[in-house]
Amino acid sequence: MRVRLVAAGVGFLTGAWALGGSLFDGISRGCPSPSGMPCPPAGVWSIYVVGLALLLILNSLVCLVGPSIVFYGSATLSVLLGASMTLNSSFGNPVVLLAFALVAATFLLSLVAARRKTAISEQSNPMNLPVFG
């Protein structure tokens, strides 16, 4: 249960960080520009980052109560979020670097949480106690 909780929490944090970074720090617009040029207006990739970040936040909330298979969606969304940030980001920005670290952590934790078995095995099930008669 702890891995699921941590994976859902990190997924929520990743989505919130990417959403805040995209809206306030230009995570998907390449700001601040290394050449000193003014930042371009939010483009198509910024809309993708915001949309994927919102979906990741919602998916992480569903992961708290949903089945383990929902974590595969979280892993997929984190990969798509990282790919869309890669297309138009400045890699010298610490906000972007932390976002990539969170994306990688979300991907790995989501895969571990999705593959983790939470059911009791048949051998250790308390209903399989020997019957003495």
C-alpha positions in Angstrom: 0.0 0.0 0.0 2.9 2.4 0.7 4.3 2.2 -2.8 0.9 3.0 -4.2 0.5 6.0 -2.0 4.0 7.3 -2.7 3.5 6.7 -6.5 0.2 8.6 -6.5 1.7 11.4 -4.4 4.7 11.8 -6.7 2.4 11.7 -9.7 0.3 14.4 -8.2 3.4 16.5 -7.4 4.8 16.0 -10.9 1.5 17.2 -12.5 1.2 20.2 -10.2 4.9 21.1 -10.7 4.6 20.9 -14.5 1.3 22.8 -14.5 2.7 25.6 -12.3 6.0 25.7 -14.2 4.2 25.8 -17.5 1.9 28.6 -16.4 4.3 30.7 -14.4 7.9 29.9 -15.3 7.7 29.0 -19.0 8.6 25.3 -18.6 7.4 24.6 -22.1 8.2 27.9 -23.8 12.0 27.9 -23.3 12.1 30.8 -20.9 14.3 32.5 -20.0 15.8 32.5 -23.4 19.7 32.1 -23.3 20.1 34.8 -26.0 18.4 37.4 -24.0 15.4 37.6 -26.4 12.0 38.1 -24.9 10.0 35.0 -24.2 7.6 33.8 -27.0 3.9 33.6 -26.2 2.5 30.3 -25.0 2.3 28.0 -28.0 0.8 24.6 -28.9 3.3 22.7 -26.8 2.4 24.7 -23.7 -1.2 23.7 -24.2 -0.1 20.1 -24.4 2.0 20.4 -21.2 -0.9 22.0 -19.3 -3.3 19.3 -20.6 -1.0 16.4 -19.8 -0.3 17.9 -16.3 -4.0 18.2 -15.6 -4.6 14.6 -16.7 -1.7 13.4 -14.6 -3.1 15.1 -11.5 -6.5 13.6 -12.1 -5.0 10.1 -12.8 -3.0 10.4 -9.6 -6.1 11.0 -7.6 -7.8 8.0 -9.2 -4.7 5.9 -8.4 -5.4 6.4 -4.7 -8.7 4.5 -4.9 -8.5 2.7 -8.2 -7.1 -0.6 -9.2 -3.4 -1.2 -9.9 -3.8 -1.0 -13.6 -4.5 2.8 -13.4 -0.8 3.3 -12.6 0.1 2.3 -16.1 -1.9 5.4 -17.2 0.2 7.5 -14.8 3.4 6.0 -16.2 2.2 6.7 -19.8 1.2 10.3 -19.0 4.5 11.0 -17.3 6.4 9.8 -20.4 4.2 12.0 -22.7 4.7 14.9 -20.3 8.4 14.5 -20.4 8.4 14.2 -24.2 6.4 17.4 -24.7 8.6 19.3 -22.3 11.6 18.1 -24.2 10.4 19.6 -27.4 10.5 23.2 -26.3 12.3 23.7 -23.0 15.5 25.4 -21.8 17.4 22.7 -20.0 19.4 25.2 -17.9 16.3 26.2 -16.0 16.2 24.5 -12.6 12.4 24.3 -12.7 12.7 22.2 -15.9 15.4 20.0 -14.5 13.3 19.3 -11.4 10.3 18.6 -13.6 12.3 16.0 -15.6 13.5 14.4 -12.3 9.9 14.2 -11.1 8.7 12.8 -14.4 11.3 10.0 -14.2 10.4 9.3 -10.6 6.7 9.1 -11.5 7.4 6.7 -14.3 9.4 4.3 -12.2 7.2 4.4 -9.1 4.1 4.0 -11.3 5.5 0.9 -12.9 6.5 -0.6 -9.5 3.0 0.2 -8.1 1.2 -1.3 -11.1 3.2 -4.5 -10.9 3.0 -4.9 -7.2 0.6 -7.7 -6.0 -1.6 -6.6 -3.1 -3.7 -9.8 -3.0 -3.1 -12.5 -0.5 -1.6 -15.6 -2.0 -3.6 -18.8 -1.8 -1.0 -20.4 0.5 -1.1 -17.6 3.1 -4.8 -17.1 3.0 -6.2 -17.5 6.5 -9.2 -19.5 5.0 -6.8 -22.3 4.1 -6.0 -23.4 7.7 -5.9 -27.1 8.2 -9.1 -28.6 9.5 -8.8 -31.0 12.5 -11.7 -33.3 12.9 
